[in-house]
Amino acid sequence: MPLGRRVSKDVAEQYEADQRLAAEYDERLAAAGEAERALRDAQAASAPEPELRELTLAFDEALTAVLAAAEAAERVAAGPRTYVTEAQDAKARRAAEIAYRKAKARPAVRPWTDEVDRLRTAREAHRLAFRTRPALHV
């Protein structure tokens, strides 16, 4: 019999899915590095605009993927008490929110929180520097 708190089946499934996603963090980070390197090399070689656009979008997708893995790792480090399911009532949801805020202050979670912030900043800087979405015609 396992010691500790039991969690619902829904929470256990979400937690396991996040564990699998978090395990892919290093691979996704390496892929984002490769995508950035390819974009920078194409810029240095004065590649044509369609090729730069494809590389820009590929880098944006790679940054988004690595950000998702880092967020999953942060949730895993915070623990299963911080997960919220659709079946929970408002009191349980609030308890999970409070547990998540408390967990973010723990030394095991803090590096992942910093990494998520760093990746979000990098993605937003990339999106501001390069057009990743088509412009609206008014």
C-alpha positions in Angstrom: 0.0 0.0 0.0 1.5 3.3 -1.0 2.1 5.9 1.6 1.0 9.5 1.1 -2.1 11.1 -0.3 -4.2 9.4 -2.9 -5.1 11.3 -6.0 -8.0 10.8 -8.3 -7.7 8.8 -11.5 -8.1 12.0 -13.6 -5.3 13.8 -11.7 -3.1 10.7 -11.9 -3.6 10.6 -15.7 -2.8 14.4 -16.1 0.3 13.9 -13.9 1.6 11.0 -15.9 1.0 12.8 -19.1 3.0 15.8 -17.8 5.8 13.4 -16.7 6.0 12.0 -20.2 6.1 15.6 -21.7 8.6 16.8 -19.2 10.9 13.9 -20.1 11.1 15.3 -23.6 12.4 18.7 -22.4 16.0 18.1 -23.4 15.1 16.8 -26.8 12.8 19.7 -27.5 15.3 22.2 -26.2 17.9 20.8 -28.6 15.4 21.0 -31.5 14.8 24.6 -30.7 18.5 25.3 -30.7 18.8 23.6 -34.1 15.9 25.6 -35.5 17.4 28.9 -34.2 20.8 28.0 -35.7 19.2 27.2 -39.1 17.3 30.5 -39.0 20.4 32.5 -38.1 22.5 30.7 -40.8 19.8 31.5 -43.4 19.8 35.2 -42.3 23.6 35.4 -42.6 23.4 33.9 -46.1 20.7 36.3 -47.1 18.2 33.6 -47.9 15.1 34.4 -49.9 12.0 35.6 -48.0 9.9 32.4 -48.3 12.7 30.3 -46.9 13.2 32.7 -44.0 9.5 32.7 -43.3 9.5 28.9 -43.1 12.5 28.9 -40.7 10.9 31.6 -38.6 7.7 29.6 -38.2 9.7 26.4 -37.5 11.7 28.2 -34.7 8.5 29.6 -33.2 6.9 26.1 -33.2 10.1 24.7 -31.6 10.0 27.4 -28.9 6.4 26.7 -28.2 7.1 23.0 -27.9 10.0 23.4 -25.5 7.9 25.9 -23.5 5.1 23.3 -23.1 7.6 20.7 -21.9 9.1 23.2 -19.4 5.6 24.0 -18.1 4.9 20.3 -17.7 8.1 19.9 -15.8 7.1 22.8 -13.5 3.7 21.2 -12.8 5.4 17.8 -12.1 7.8 19.4 -9.7 4.9 21.1 -8.0 3.2 17.8 -7.4 -0.2 16.2 -8.0 -2.0 18.3 -5.4 -1.8 21.3 -7.7 -3.8 19.8 -10.5 -7.4 20.8 -11.2 -10.0 18.6 -12.9 -13.4 19.4 -14.4 -15.1 17.3 -11.7 -13.8 19.3 -8.8 -15.9 21.8 -6.9 -14.8 25.4 -6.3 -13.3 24.7 -2.9 -11.1 22.0 -4.4 -10.1 24.2 -7.3 -9.1 27.0 -4.9 -7.1 24.6 -2.7 -5.2 23.5 -5.9 -4.5 27.1 -6.8 -3.2 27.8 -3.4 -1.1 24.6 -3.4 0.4 25.7 -6.8 1.3 29.1 -5.5 3.0 27.6 -2.5 4.8 25.0 -4.6 6.2 27.7 -6.9 8.2 29.0 -3.9 9.9 25.6 -3.2 13.5 25.2 -4.3 12.7 22.2 -6.5 10.1 24.1 -8.5 11.8 27.5 -8.7 14.3 26.6 -11.4 11.5 25.4 -13.7 9.5 28.6 -13.0 12.6 30.6 -14.0 13.1 28.5 -17.1 9.4 28.9 -18.2 9.8 32.7 -17.8 13.0 32.7 -19.8 11.4 30.6 -22.6 8.3 32.8 -22.7 10.4 35.9 -23.0 12.5 34.4 -25.8 9.4 33.3 -27.7 7.8 36.7 -27.3 11.0 38.5 -28.3 11.1 36.3 -31.4 7.5 37.0 -32.2 8.1 40.7 -31.9 11.2 40.6 -34.0 9.8 38.4 -36.8 6.3 38.2 -38.2 5.0 34.7 -37.2 1.4 35.4 -38.0 0.0 36.9 -41.2 -0.8 40.6 -41.1 -4.4 41.6 -41.0 -5.7 43.6 -43.9 -8.1 46.4 -42.8 
